[in-house]
Amino acid sequence: MKYRIINDKTNEVEEEFYTKEEALDCIEFEFSFETHSMIRVIQCRECDNEGHERQDWYGISTGYWCDECYESNRYPYRKDAYETIERHGRGERLDDESRHWNNLSTYNERFSDY
């Protein structure tokens, strides 16, 4: 994570730090809290640039990625509408509890005569 010192009048980045303590010390000793502010910047998952939260087609967050990594082959997630179990029924299976009840009813049918 990075911390940027921003000049409030010009909106320009004055300094960047990797710890919050260093950024606060910089404002306190070199600038002023009246003229500057500090923002936290979340970095891209692949590089050191500023990342923005990205989502796949269905709105599931895939993390923070910069524009360059998102548009390149470094972004490993699909951007198109892919098939899912919930929407397309691919790969559905009974959960353990349902399988148990199915086996129990078969057991009861076989041994109901005794």
C-alpha positions as CSV (number, residue, x, y, z in Angstrom):
1,M,0.0,0.0,0.0
2,K,1.2,3.5,-0.8
3,Y,0.4,6.8,0.8
4,R,0.4,10.0,-1.2
5,I,0.8,13.6,0.0
6,I,-1.4,15.8,-2.0
7,N,-1.2,19.6,-2.3
8,D,-4.8,20.7,-1.7
9,K,-4.6,23.8,-3.9
10,T,-3.1,22.2,-7.0
11,N,-4.2,18.6,-6.4
12,E,-0.7,17.5,-7.4
13,V,1.2,14.6,-5.7
14,E,4.1,16.0,-3.6
15,E,5.5,12.8,-2.1
16,E,4.8,9.0,-2.0
17,F,5.5,6.7,0.9
18,Y,5.0,3.0,1.7
19,T,4.2,3.5,5.4
20,K,1.6,5.7,7.0
21,E,4.0,6.9,9.7
22,E,6.5,8.3,7.1
23,A,3.7,10.1,5.3
24,L,2.4,11.7,8.5
25,D,5.9,12.7,9.5
26,C,6.4,14.3,6.1
27,I,3.2,16.4,6.4
28,E,4.1,17.3,10.0
29,F,7.7,18.4,9.4
30,E,7.9,19.4,5.7
31,F,4.4,20.6,4.8
32,S,1.3,21.5,6.8
33,F,-2.0,19.7,7.4
34,E,-3.7,23.0,6.4
35,T,-2.3,22.9,2.9
36,H,-1.7,19.2,2.3
37,S,-3.6,16.0,2.8
38,M,-2.8,12.3,2.7
39,I,-4.5,9.6,0.7
40,R,-4.1,5.8,0.7
41,V,-3.5,4.2,-2.6
42,I,-4.1,0.5,-3.2
43,Q,-1.6,-1.0,-5.5
44,C,-2.2,-3.3,-8.5
45,R,-1.8,-7.0,-7.8
46,E,0.8,-7.4,-10.4
47,C,2.8,-4.2,-10.4
48,D,3.5,-1.1,-8.4
49,N,1.0,1.2,-10.1
50,E,-2.3,2.4,-8.6
51,G,-4.9,-0.3,-8.8
52,H,-8.7,0.0,-9.2
53,E,-11.1,-2.7,-8.1
54,R,-12.1,-4.8,-11.0
55,Q,-15.0,-7.3,-11.3
56,D,-15.8,-10.1,-13.6
57,W,-18.9,-10.3,-15.8
58,Y,-21.1,-11.2,-12.9
59,G,-19.8,-8.5,-10.5
60,I,-17.5,-10.7,-8.5
61,S,-14.5,-8.7,-7.3
62,T,-11.2,-9.9,-8.8
63,G,-9.0,-7.5,-6.8
64,Y,-7.2,-4.3,-7.6
65,W,-5.6,-4.0,-11.0
66,C,-4.1,-1.1,-12.9
67,D,-5.3,-0.3,-16.4
68,E,-2.2,-1.7,-18.1
69,C,-2.3,-5.1,-16.3
70,Y,-6.1,-5.3,-16.7
71,E,-5.8,-4.9,-20.5
72,S,-2.8,-7.3,-20.8
73,N,-2.5,-11.0,-20.4
74,R,-1.4,-10.5,-16.8
75,Y,-5.1,-10.3,-15.8
76,P,-6.0,-14.0,-15.3
77,Y,-9.8,-13.7,-14.9
78,R,-12.4,-13.9,-17.7
79,K,-14.1,-10.6,-18.7
80,D,-16.9,-12.3,-20.7
81,A,-20.0,-14.1,-19.6
82,Y,-18.8,-17.6,-18.6
83,E,-21.0,-20.6,-17.8
84,T,-21.8,-21.1,-14.1
85,I,-23.5,-23.8,-12.0
86,E,-26.1,-21.3,-10.8
87,R,-27.1,-19.9,-14.2
88,H,-26.4,-22.8,-16.6
89,G,-26.7,-25.9,-14.5
90,R,-23.2,-27.1,-15.5
91,G,-21.6,-29.5,-13.0
92,E,-24.5,-29.7,-10.5
93,R,-24.4,-32.5,-8.1
94,L,-26.3,-33.6,-5.0
95,D,-24.8,-32.5,-1.7
96,D,-23.8,-35.0,0.9
97,E,-27.1,-34.7,2.8
98,S,-29.3,-35.3,-0.2
99,R,-27.2,-38.3,-1.2
100,H,-27.6,-39.7,2.3
101,W,-31.4,-39.5,2.2
102,N,-31.5,-41.1,-1.2
103,N,-29.4,-44.0,0.1
104,L,-31.6,-44.3,3.2
105,S,-34.8,-44.5,1.3
106,T,-33.4,-47.2,-1.0
107,Y,-32.2,-49.1,2.2
108,N,-35.7,-48.8,3.7
109,E,-37.4,-50.1,0.5
110,R,-35.1,-53.2,0.4
111,F,-35.6,-54.2,4.0
112,S,-39.2,-53.1,4.6
113,D,-40.4,-56.8,4.3
114,Y,-38.5,-58.0,7.4
